[in-house]
Amino acid sequence: MTELSAVRFKAMVTNISIIDTPWGERVVKVDLTEERETPSAIVLPAEQSEVAREIMPVVSQILRSMPFFGAAGKARLPRLSLYLTEEEWESLLEKPTIGDLMEVEVARGSLKVRKA
């Protein structure tokens, strides 16, 4: 049986916010997201029906108008949210900032997050 290797991906810090918990504590939430290309317009072969050819421009326009798909051709996929107490946040020597590119590694029961 083969051993699975580590899972690694890069994600950008897109949000850092302070949240109040139900217990009255404040925590710092750090969101990491990955930018991906949105699906392109659907291309149909020439032998498709006339109705399909007529509605495709309408479907493409609807997809472009939706916030998730957007006209820019890219969407952000949430990958990891990290919650730190205020004390944990303050103890970090190098705090992440919005726009930092981070590398996330999951392997052998551990999770590592570091600047890329």
N, C-alpha and C positions, 0 to 999 in steps of 0.2 A: 504494500500500500504506500502510495507516495504522500509525502508531507506537503501540506499547503504552504506556499510562501506568504510573505507579508503583503498586506494590502496598503498601497501608498497612493495618495492623491494630493494635489495642490489646491488650495482654496484661499480666497481673499477675505480679510477682515472687512466686513461691510457694516457692522453695527456694534457699538459699545454703549450699553445703557445700564442705568441703575434701576433695580426693581425692588419693591418692598414685598417681603414674604408675608404669609398669613401670621407668622410668629413675631412680627415686628422687626425682623432683621432686614438689612439692606444687602443685596447681592449685586455683583457686577456681571452682566450677561454679555458675552462676546460671541457674535455670530460670524461663522465662516460660510461663505457661499462659493460655488463654482460657476463660472460663466460658460454657457454652452450655446452652440448655434441652434437657432430654432429651425423647425422643419421648413423646407423650402416649399414653394408652390407645387401643387400636384400636377404631374405631367401625364397626360393620357395618350395612348397610342391613337393613330389616325382612324383605326377601325371602330373606335368607341361611338356610341350613339350621339345623335345630334343634340339631344337634351343634355347629356353629360358635358359636351363641349360648350353649350350655352351657359350652364350654371357654374362652371369652373371659375370664371372671372369673379363672380359674385362670392363664391366660397373663399377665394384668395383675398378679396377685399375685406371680408369679415375677419379672417385670421389676422390680417395686418392691423385691424382696428382694435383687437383684443390686447389688453396690457401685457399678458404673459408672452404672447408671440411678438408683438410690437413690430414697428417698421425697421428697427435697427438690426433685426436678424439675430439677436442674442437675448438670452434669458438667464436669470440667476437661479440656480438650484441650491436650496439650503443643504448643507452637508454636515455641519456640526455646530451646536450651541454649547458653550462652556459657561458654567455658573461658578463664580468665585465669591467668597465672603469678602467684605471690605478689607479685613486683615490679610487675607490671602493675596488680594489685589495689591495692597500696599507693600507686601513683602517681595513682590516681583522686582528684580533688578532692572529688567528690560520689559516694559509694558508694551503689548501690541497696540498699534494705532490703526485707524481706518485706512485701508489701502495696502496694508502689509500683506505680502504673499507668504502663506504658511504651508508647510508640508506636514501632512497627517499620516501616521503609520500605525497600523493595527497588526500586531503579530504576537503569537504565543501568549495570549491573555493580557497584553499590555497595549496601551494607547499612548503614543508620543506625538506632541505637537511642537514644532520648532519653525523658526523663520527659514524660509527657503533661500 
